[in-house]
Amino acid sequence: MSLLQRVERAQRAAQAPDESAVVPVPPPDPAPVATAPVTPAQGFLKPARVPGREELLRDIRIRLQQEVIGAFDTLIDVAPAEIRGKVEPLVDRIIAANGFAVTRDERLRLIDEVVGEIQGFGPLEPLLHDESITEVMVNGPSHVYIERGGKIQRVDSVFLNDEHVLRIIDRIITPMGRRIDESSPRVDARLPDGSRVNAVISPLSLVGPVITVRKFAAKPFTVEDLVGFGTATAEMFEFMKACVEARLNVFVSGGTGSGKTTTLNVLSSFIPEDERIITIEDAAELQLRQSHVVTLESRPPNLEGLGEITIRDLLRNALHMRPDRIIVGECRSGEALDMLQAMTTGQEGSLSTGHANSPDDMLRRLETMVLMTGYELPLRAIREQIASAVDVIVHTARLKDGSRKVVNITEIYGIDDDEILTQDVFAFEQTAFRDGRVEGELKPTGIRPTFMGKFKSSGIQLPPGEFGIPPEDPKRAGPARQGKGRWIAGESTALPDPSRPPAGLGRAVSAGGMVYVSGMGPVDPKTGMVISGQIKDQTRQCLANLKAKLEEAGSSLEKVVWANWSLRDPSEFETFNEEWVRWFPGDTPVGQGTLMPPLQRRAGFRISIGVIAEA
């Protein structure tokens, strides 16, 4: 279709009451513009849905961009209040000179776009002002995508060329004192509203300059907002509020775009107003509501490669600023070690985020990040530091339908046999996938975290039912572990109810002239605690407990006819057997070995023994 035909169709489409159009002689066909017919973003130029008219308006926009670039040097020095007065005749001249026909509303929108080109961020302006868009992605001058409702779609918005995109990048980063060029072809920055920006240019990018904008709401999201979005339930946020007020150290983990920073913002709102908070980020994007907040931002090196201030540098400096809480926007490398150190040296109740696919992956990533410092630390020392520092991991995920949810709240309660011990307190259970939506609920797992005593010692009143977490069960192996060393001073040391013995003290049943004893573990019967030590020490304690239990039931070790032992590590059988034959000289009882179940492993057992003896 020729431009004349497109103009004639556009004229017919524009004939409406209270609308004026300019109808001059059409010019020759302009050079074709490589664009794709895609859905425009909300708030962008949206004329009547006539293909010919959309092509016409796209031609006008390209010509206006060319004209603005040519006159940019004369327009940039104009006072902001006078820009519109200079732009209007420019737009009218282009429309008249090229014989374009536009309505009044379309003319005003074109003027707004040109003003945005001069004062704002060009083609990004309408996308940045659209509150329904959460992310903007520019893949070179001709391919612009957005994320809306968790779904990515292409929009009808283009830049003139690579130089046009570079000019917008410079406009974003210059106020922050940052740079981008061939020697430093990537940069992180932020917009005035706090939205995060990443830009990459040649030679790293082969498709032209790339811009990624992670938008944030002008008004920070609240608990009510996230509950409305289905991110988590109100009860779960009440639980996390208690964790923050009790000064537990929290990591928020999740994949890219899963809502980590949004969740961290909401969790930080639970910090009391009278505490001094220091936030540390590469590009400041946290939106804390408290008044006593100090915001620190890292700085890249200058042209000479000097003057760089890293997250690690800021973390060390923050320790001299009398913080009550330290919040690191994201741990990516060696700063993880400094963050763990801060969490265990007085800055309890600190928060941070990290990229990971699961809570366990977050722990593995923390180990890797600590090793990135260059210090040759033993793996056990690193894991002990992590287990001591981190109390709770809140894991977020973006599900198949694009929704963002909290899918795990996991406790880190200690370390045993060089393994960090974790347990899910709440987990998301998907029940259906209906009409393109994931249905499910974040539910308690039936496990009581070891830090529940921390709530009471902090004076926090828990709601009736304690968030659905089950009450303490003396029969569970939990009493054998008192939680982390830094909590013990504030926890109860009362012994469990003797009528319900804790796991590891065994149970004896007499039947048919025989005595059956099961589950005898290396537990000190006076304290209910698992004894420390190697497999030989624990075997000795098990057999001492077994001897006492059999004599109480009217039997003895000499009358044992069958035994079953469970080992945590089968390679320790030889050491176990050395102690076993000392207690059973001569013919030892018939028996078999099995692998220890998870409950006893979590309790710290290396060995447990069950027997059958004559009464």
ZAMARGU-4260 file (C-alpha; in steps of 0.2 Angstrom, whole numbers, plus 5000, padded with zeros to 4 digits):
<rodrens>
0) 5000/5000/5000 | 5007/5017/4995 | 5009/5031/5008 | 4995/5041/4998 | 4983/5026/5001
5) 4988/5026/5019 | 4985/5044/5022 | 4968/5043/5014 | 4963/5029/5025 | 4970/5038/5040
10) 4959/5053/5035 | 4943/5043/5035 | 4948/5035/5052 | 4951/5052/5059 | 4934/5060/5054
15) 4925/5061/5071 | 4917/5076/5081 | 4928/5088/5089 | 4944/5082/5080 | 4954/5092/5068
20) 4966/5085/5055 | 4979/5093/5043 | 4977/5086/5025 | 4992/5093/5014 | 4999/5085/4999
25) 5007/5068/5003 | 5026/5066/5001 | 5035/5052/4992 | 5036/5035/5001 | 5048/5036/5016
30) 5062/5023/5019 | 5054/5007/5027 | 5056/5005/5045 | 5059/4988/5052 | 5046/4985/5066
35) 5035/4971/5071 | 5016/4973/5072 | 5015/4970/5091 | 5003/4975/5105 | 5008/4993/5112
40) 5011/4995/5130 | 4997/5003/5141 | 4999/5021/5141 | 5008/5021/5124 | 5002/5030/5108
45) 4986/5020/5104 | 4976/5026/5089 | 4961/5017/5081 | 4966/4999/5077 | 4968/5003/5058
50) 4984/4995/5051 | 4987/5009/5039 | 4985/5022/5052 | 4997/5013/5064 | 5010/5013/5050
55) 5007/5032/5048 | 5009/5036/5066 | 5025/5026/5067 | 5032/5035/5052 | 5028/5052/5061
60) 5037/5046/5076 | 5053/5041/5067 | 5053/5058/5058 | 5051/5067/5074 | 5065/5057/5082
65) 5076/5062/5068 | 5071/5080/5069 | 5074/5081/5088 | 5091/5073/5087 | 5096/5086/5074
70) 5090/5100/5085 | 5095/5092/5102 | 5109/5104/5105 | 5098/5119/5104 | 5084/5111/5114
75) 5094/5104/5128 | 5098/5121/5136 | 5080/5127/5136 | 5072/5129/5153 | 5061/5114/5157
80) 5046/5126/5159 | 5049/5132/5141 | 5052/5115/5133 | 5034/5112/5128 | 5033/5129/5119
85) 5048/5125/5109 | 5042/5107/5105 | 5024/5112/5099 | 5029/5122/5083 | 5043/5108/5079
90) 5029/5095/5079 | 5017/5105/5069 | 5031/5109/5056 | 5035/5091/5054 | 5017/5086/5052
95) 5014/5100/5039 | 5030/5098/5029 | 5026/5080/5027 | 5008/5081/5024 | 5003/5070/5039
100) 4985/5069/5045 | 4983/5067/5064 | 4969/5071/5077 | 4971/5083/5091 | 4974/5069/5104
105) 4987/5061/5093 | 4996/5078/5091 | 4996/5080/5110 | 5003/5063/5112 | 5017/5066/5100
110) 5021/5082/5109 | 5022/5073/5125 | 5034/5060/5117 | 5045/5073/5110 | 5046/5082/5127
115) 5050/5065/5135 | 5064/5063/5122 | 5072/5079/5127 | 5069/5079/5146 | 5066/5061/5150
120) 5071/5044/5144 | 5064/5044/5126 | 5054/5029/5120 | 5055/5022/5138 | 5045/5036/5146
125) 5027/5029/5143 | 5033/5012/5148 | 5041/5018/5164 | 5025/5028/5169 | 5014/5012/5166
130) 5011/5005/5183 | 5006/4988/5177 | 5023/4985/5169 | 5036/4978/5181 | 5051/4976/5169
135) 5057/4984/5153 | 5069/4976/5142 | 5078/4984/5127 | 5087/4972/5116 | 5095/4984/5103
140) 5085/4999/5095 | 5071/4989/5087 | 5066/4976/5100 | 5058/4982/5116 | 5049/4970/5128
145) 5040/4972/5144 | 5034/4961/5159 | 5016/4963/5164 | 5008/4951/5176 | 5023/4939/5176
150) 5022/4937/5157 | 5034/4944/5144 | 5028/4952/5128 | 5035/4963/5115 | 5029/4981/5113
155) 5027/4993/5098 | 5041/5005/5103 | 5058/5008/5094 | 5073/5018/5095 | 5081/5026/5080
160) 5097/5018/5081 | 5111/5012/5092 | 5117/5030/5096 | 5099/5034/5101 | 5099/5020/5114
165) 5117/5025/5120 | 5111/5043/5123 | 5097/5036/5134 | 5109/5026/5144 | 5121/5041/5147
170) 5106/5051/5153 | 5102/5037/5166 | 5120/5035/5172 | 5127/5052/5171 | 5118/5059/5187
175) 5126/5045/5197 | 5143/5048/5191 | 5145/5032/5182 | 5151/5028/5165 | 5150/5015/5151
180) 5162/5013/5136 | 5172/5000/5127 | 5184/4999/5142 | 5169/4997/5154 | 5155/4990/5144
185) 5142/4986/5158 | 5135/4997/5172 | 5122/4996/5186 | 5112/5011/5190 | 5095/5017/5196
190) 5082/5029/5190 | 5076/5044/5201 | 5061/5033/5207 | 5073/5019/5213 | 5070/5007/5199
195) 5086/4997/5195 | 5094/4998/5178 | 5107/4987/5170 | 5115/4992/5154 | 5127/4982/5142
200) 5135/4988/5126 | 5147/4982/5113 | 5158/4972/5113 | 5149/4962/5126 | 5132/4964/5118
205) 5131/4958/5100 | 5113/4964/5097 | 5117/4983/5101 | 5115/4992/5117 | 5104/4982/5130
210) 5094/4990/5144 | 5085/4981/5158 | 5075/4991/5170 | 5067/4982/5185 | 5053/4994/5190
215) 5048/4997/5208 | 5032/5004/5214 | 5032/5023/5219 | 5023/5017/5235 | 5032/5003/5243
220) 5021/4987/5244 | 5014/4982/5261 | 5009/4966/5269 | 4991/4969/5264 | 4997/4971/5246
225) 5007/4955/5246 | 4993/4945/5254 | 4982/4952/5241 | 4994/4946/5227 | 4994/4929/5235
230) 5013/4929/5239 | 5009/4922/5256 | 4996/4922/5270 | 4993/4935/5283 | 4998/4922/5296
235) 5014/4919/5288 | 5019/4937/5288 | 5014/4937/5307 | 5026/4923/5309 | 5040/4933/5300
240) 5036/4948/5310 | 5039/4939/5326 | 5056/4932/5318 | 5062/4950/5314 | 5057/4957/5331
245) 5066/4942/5339 | 5081/4947/5330 | 5083/4931/5320 | 5095/4933/5305 | 5085/4931/5289
250) 5091/4927/5271 | 5078/4929/5257 | 5083/4918/5242 | 5075/4915/5225 | 5078/4915/5207
255) 5079/4931/5196 | 5063/4941/5196 | 5055/4930/5210 | 5051/4945/5222 | 5066/4944/5233
260) 5069/4963/5235 | 5050/4966/5237 | 5049/4953/5251 | 5065/4960/5259 | 5056/4977/5259
265) 5041/4970/5268 | 5051/4961/5281 | 5062/4976/5284 | 5046/4986/5289 | 5044/4975/5304
270) 5060/4982/5312 | 5056/4993/5326 | 5057/5012/5323 | 5069/5015/5337 | 5083/5005/5329
275) 5097/5011/5318 | 5097/5003/5301 | 5111/5003/5288 | 5108/4997/5271 | 5121/4992/5259
280) 5118/4990/5240 | 5126/4991/5223 | 5112/5002/5217 | 5101/5009/5231 | 5083/5002/5228
285) 5077/4997/5245 | 5062/5007/5251 | 5063/5007/5270 | 5049/5016/5280 | 5059/5019/5296
290) 5066/5037/5299 | 5083/5031/5306 | 5091/5023/5290 | 5108/5026/5283 | 5109/5021/5265
295) 5126/5016/5258 | 5130/5013/5239 | 5145/5005/5232 | 5155/5014/5219 | 5164/5007/5203
300) 5182/5012/5198 | 5185/5028/5188 | 5193/5029/5171 | 5210/5026/5179 | 5204/5010/5188
305) 5205/5019/5205 | 5192/5024/5218 | 5182/5008/5219 | 5172/5005/5235 | 5164/4988/5236
310) 5151/4980/5246 | 5164/4972/5257 | 5172/4989/5260 | 5155/4996/5265 | 5151/4982/5276
315) 5167/4984/5286 | 5164/5002/5288 | 5146/4999/5293 | 5152/4990/5309 | 5160/5007/5314
320) 5144/5016/5313 | 5135/5009/5328 | 5121/4999/5318 | 5107/4989/5326 | 5103/4981/5310
325) 5113/4979/5294 | 5103/4975/5277 | 5113/4970/5262 | 5103/4971/5246 | 5111/4956/5239
330) 5126/4945/5243 | 5135/4940/5227 | 5153/4935/5231 | 5165/4938/5245 | 5154/4950/5255
335) 5145/4935/5261 | 5159/4931/5273 | 5158/4949/5281 | 5139/4948/5282 | 5140/4931/5291
340) 5153/4939/5303 | 5142/4954/5306 | 5127/4942/5310 | 5137/4933/5323 | 5146/4948/5331
345) 5132/4959/5338 | 5121/4964/5323 | 5108/4951/5326 | 5092/4953/5316 | 5101/4957/5300
350) 5094/4953/5283 | 5100/4950/5265 | 5095/4941/5249 | 5104/4929/5237 | 5100/4920/5221
355) 5096/4902/5223 | 5084/4889/5217 | 5080/4882/5235 | 5085/4885/5253 | 5098/4871/5252
360) 5105/4879/5236 | 5107/4895/5246 | 5118/4887/5259 | 5129/4880/5245 | 5130/4897/5237
365) 5135/4905/5253 | 5149/4892/5255 | 5155/4896/5237 | 5154/4915/5240 | 5164/4913/5256
370) 5177/4904/5246 | 5178/4918/5234 | 5186/4929/5247 | 5202/4919/5243 | 5204/4914/5261
375) 5209/4895/5262 | 5196/4891/5276 | 5191/4873/5280 | 5174/4868/5273 | 5168/4863/5291
380) 5173/4880/5297 | 5163/4889/5284 | 5148/4878/5287 | 5149/4881/5306 | 5149/4900/5302
385) 5134/4899/5291 | 5125/4887/5303 | 5128/4899/5318 | 5124/4915/5308 | 5109/4911/5298
390) 5093/4907/5307 | 5079/4907/5293 | 5079/4906/5274 | 5063/4913/5266 | 5063/4906/5248
395) 5053/4915/5235 | 5049/4908/5217 | 5040/4913/5201 | 5028/4900/5197 | 5022/4893/5180
400) 5008/4906/5179 | 5019/4920/5182 | 5014/4923/5200 | 5027/4926/5214 | 5025/4916/5230
405) 5034/4912/5246 | 5037/4893/5244 | 5048/4889/5259 | 5052/4896/5277 | 5066/4885/5282
410) 5076/4885/5299 | 5094/4882/5300 | 5097/4875/5317 | 5114/4868/5318 | 5128/4857/5311
415) 5132/4839/5313 | 5144/4827/5304 | 5150/4842/5294 | 5132/4845/5287 | 5121/4860/5290
420) 5105/4854/5298 | 5089/4862/5291 | 5070/4859/5292 | 5056/4867/5283 | 5044/4875/5295
425) 5032/4880/5282 | 5031/4874/5264 | 5020/4879/5249 | 5008/4864/5243 | 5001/4866/5226
430) 4984/4858/5225 | 4979/4862/5207 | 4983/4871/5191 | 4966/4878/5185 | 4962/4891/5171
435) 4981/4895/5169 | 4983/4898/5188 | 4993/4889/5201 | 4982/4885/5217 | 4989/4881/5233
440) 4994/4886/5251 | 5009/4889/5262 | 5006/4877/5276 | 5015/4872/5292 | 5025/4856/5290
445) 5022/4849/5308 | 5039/4853/5313 | 5042/4865/5328 | 5058/4876/5325 | 5071/4876/5339
450) 5070/4895/5340 | 5052/4896/5347 | 5059/4899/5364 | 5068/4915/5357 | 5050/4923/5355
455) 5046/4921/5373 | 5062/4927/5379 | 5060/4942/5368 | 5043/4946/5376 | 5034/4942/5359
460) 5016/4937/5362 | 5012/4923/5350 | 4994/4921/5344 | 4983/4906/5349 | 4989/4891/5340
465) 5006/4898/5337 | 5004/4899/5318 | 4999/4881/5317 | 5016/4875/5323 | 5014/4860/5334
470) 5017/4861/5352 | 5034/4854/5359 | 5034/4835/5359 | 5045/4828/5373 | 5046/4811/5363
475) 5054/4820/5348 | 5073/4820/5347 | 5072/4839/5349 | 5077/4840/5367 | 5094/4833/5363
480) 5098/4849/5354 | 5096/4866/5363 | 5097/4876/5347 | 5111/4888/5343 | 5124/4893/5356
485) 5119/4912/5356 | 5101/4907/5361 | 5104/4895/5375 | 5106/4909/5388 | 5088/4914/5384
490) 5080/4897/5383 | 5073/4886/5396 | 5084/4872/5402 | 5069/4862/5410 | 5070/4844/5408
495) 5056/4836/5398 | 5041/4827/5406 | 5049/4810/5413 | 5032/4801/5410 | 5036/4804/5391
500) 5054/4799/5388 | 5063/4808/5374 | 5070/4799/5359 | 5086/4789/5362 | 5081/4783/5380
505) 5072/4767/5373 | 5057/4758/5377 | 5056/4740/5385 | 5041/4729/5383 | 5039/4711/5391
510) 5029/4698/5382 | 5030/4679/5380 | 5044/4678/5392 | 5055/4690/5382 | 5060/4708/5384
515) 5060/4719/5369 | 5070/4735/5369 | 5070/4748/5355 | 5078/4764/5350 | 5092/4765/5363
520) 5103/4780/5359 | 5119/4789/5365 | 5109/4800/5377 | 5114/4805/5394 | 5099/4800/5405
525) 5102/4814/5417 | 5101/4828/5405 | 5092/4821/5390 | 5106/4827/5379 | 5116/4817/5366
530) 5134/4815/5372 | 5147/4822/5361 | 5161/4811/5355 | 5165/4798/5341 | 5157/4782/5337
535) 5166/4773/5351 | 5160/4785/5365 | 5142/4784/5358 | 5142/4765/5357 | 5148/4764/5375
540) 5134/4776/5381 | 5121/4766/5371 | 5126/4750/5379 | 5127/4757/5397 | 5109/4764/5394
545) 5104/4747/5387 | 5111/4738/5402 | 5101/4749/5414 | 5085/4747/5404 | 5086/4728/5404
550) 5090/4726/5422 | 5075/4738/5426 | 5064/4725/5416 | 5071/4710/5425 | 5084/4705/5412
555) 5102/4708/5408 | 5115/4709/5394 | 5120/4691/5396 | 5102/4686/5391 | 5102/4696/5375
560) 5098/4684/5360 | 5096/4696/5346 | 5102/4714/5342 | 5099/4727/5329 | 5111/4742/5327
565) 5108/4757/5316 | 5124/4766/5311 | 5125/4784/5304 | 5140/4780/5293 | 5142/4761/5289
570) 5161/4764/5287 | 5162/4766/5306 | 5156/4748/5309 | 5174/4741/5313 | 5176/4755/5327
575) 5158/4751/5334 | 5162/4732/5334 | 5178/4734/5344 | 5167/4741/5358 | 5153/4729/5355
580) 5164/4714/5358 | 5171/4721/5374 | 5153/4721/5381 | 5149/4704/5374 | 5164/4693/5376
585) 5163/4676/5368 | 5148/4672/5357 | 5140/4689/5353 | 5121/4690/5350 | 5114/4686/5333
590) 5110/4703/5325 | 5110/4714/5310 | 5114/4732/5305 | 5103/4745/5297 | 5105/4763/5291
595) 5100/4776/5304 | 5083/4785/5300 | 5083/4804/5298 | 5075/4808/5314 | 5090/4800/5324
600) 5102/4808/5312 | 5095/4825/5315 | 5096/4822/5334 | 5115/4819/5332 | 5116/4800/5334
605) 5130/4790/5327 | 5123/4774/5334 | 5107/4767/5341 | 5103/4749/5347 | 5088/4738/5350
610) 5089/4720/5357 | 5078/4705/5362 | 5083/4697/5378 | 5076/4683/5389 | 5066/4689/5404
</rodrens>
